[in-house]
Amino acid sequence: MTRMGKAAYATGLVFLWAGALCLGLETFAVVYTGWLDSHNPFILTSLGKPCPLPKGIPTSTPQISLLRDSRITWFSQAAPPPAALQAIDWRIPQLSETPSRQEARRELFPRLSEEERTLFAMLNGEVVVSFDLQANLRDVYTVWFMSRNIAWSEHTWVGRLARALKLGETWKAAKESVTAVARSNQPRTVLLAFPGFATPIKFFFLPDLGASRVHVFVKMDSFLQVPKNLPADSPWEIPFFRYKNNVRDAHSGTGQPQFATNNFGFRGRDIALPKPPHTFRIICIGGSTTEEGLGDEATYPSILEKELRRIFATDAIEVINCGVSGLATTTHLMRFAEYLHLEPDLLVAYEGVNDLAFNLPLLWEVTGGIPLHLLRHSTFLRRFLPGLFYPGKHEREEAIRRGPLENLDVMHMAAALTDVRLALCSIAAPDYARMEAKEWQYYDHRTRTHWRYSTFTARLYCEMAASLNRGIRDLCARNGMLCIPVGENLTGGWELFGDICHMKGEGPALKARIVAEALKDYIAPAIAALK
């Protein structure tokens, strides 16, 4: 046998053994996962197959411990006087705008600093893309999650290929419009068709020739269109963004039966506008972890209202549940004008769950590259090396800071400008240190089979939740906001958490008690002023 033949033979053997090893590892991972899923008592019980649970599962009610900061009071989050606001103030989100007012607001954009431009886009629910006069993309101003995706599509060959395949003609038409506006030096509105969208999307092109730029504006909610296959009896107006008003006897976004909405498309009784005199109105915003409850009376906002009315011996306190399944901090920013329209005195935000569990994993999946995308098909890697598919701790913390925490900071700014207080809750998650291995296997099973990403693990979520909670505490201290320590007090496992974030049993009632304890001294001056 020649030397080349020997080399080919050796190479073939290496590939053969490597293939056999990979097949063996994959087989082992599949068998091991199946065995765990069929023998874990928590998994079997959750599937309706009652099984004796291990002894020692804690069932006691957690003790509530609040670390009060005497510097944080109802008056520590003061808003600037209305006289300081401009005639057209781009910092205040608007529920609706006339075309002329929208155009006048957008024409303020070239005068703003770089930092103000990003705030402009975030507060007004817009994506602003700046091109040079040769139609080359230069800057993107919007929430970090979207700007990161756009940057990926512009600066990586995989992103450019994906954009060419999905948006080839649309991108070409947009750049032609940029060139035309640069030549005419006149703003214009252009409708661009997007693949998979039923109606064209409206873009506004604004020349800024002094800076050799053309700025392109589009509302973020333009990309949230009603799917063609949405059933007529669906409770959704736009899935996982807005429910229909006055829905009866439907299933919620998380599948809860006997679900109903009020005159503004939220859970609970109808909301009166204008707000009745001598009423203190609290609005609870969040995703399914705020919306959840087998009935309206079982949600944490409903229980919170009863608790606060008991504490202050008054019916003048009103708590509204504005939780909607699937909303993350980005989409809450898009709906923030709606919350302000309801005339709240206080906003209580239980936010960040969907950022950690959906938006950030989606970002990392999209931008992870082709090799990682192919490796995701490996059961062995998904089961035993899931960290391979996600960035390290430092990069995760930076994403949390630039994503949900930055969005919450902007919400605080918008609320303060309208003299509305914003209190932030830390988020609750199962406590790894207090649970045995079988409980964690259950949470990994739930995460792997009921959530979108088969590589995402319960432990990774809990680590990210701890990072988010640290950031929330720092943000509140910096802005003079109330931090409500839900995550620090609502800990445990099977007895409280149905999955990595949703409560069961006494969970919603305990959450309401924690929020009430944190609020009672904070809102006392405002309640006293009602009398």
Secondary structure, 3 states (H helix, E strand, C coil): CCHHHHHHHHHHHHHHHHHHHHHHHHHHHHHHHHHHHHHCHHHHHHCCCCCCCCCCCCCCCCCCCCCCCCCCCCCCCCCCCHHHCCCCCCCCCCCCCCHHHHHHHHCCHHHCCHHHHHHHHHHCCEEEEEEECCCCEEEEECCHHHHHHHHHHHHCHHHHHHHHHHHHHHHHHHHHHHHHHHHHCCCEEEEECCCCCCCCEEEEEEEEHHHCEEEEEEEHHHHCCCCCCCCCCCCEEECCCEECCCCCCECCCCCCCCECCCCCCCECCCCCCCCCCCCEEEEEEECHHHHCCCCHHHCHHHHHHHHHHHHHCCCCEEEEEEECCCCCHHHHHHCHHHHHHCCCCEEEEECCHHHHHHHHHHHHHHCCCHHHHHHCCCHHHHHHCHHHHCCCHHHHHHHHHHHHHHHHHHHHHHHHHCCCEEEEECCCCCCHHHCCHHHHHHHHHHHHHHCCCCCCCHHHHHHHHHHHHHHHHHHHHHHCCCEECHHHHCCCCCCCECCCCCECCCHHHHHHHHHHHHHHHHHHHHHHHHC
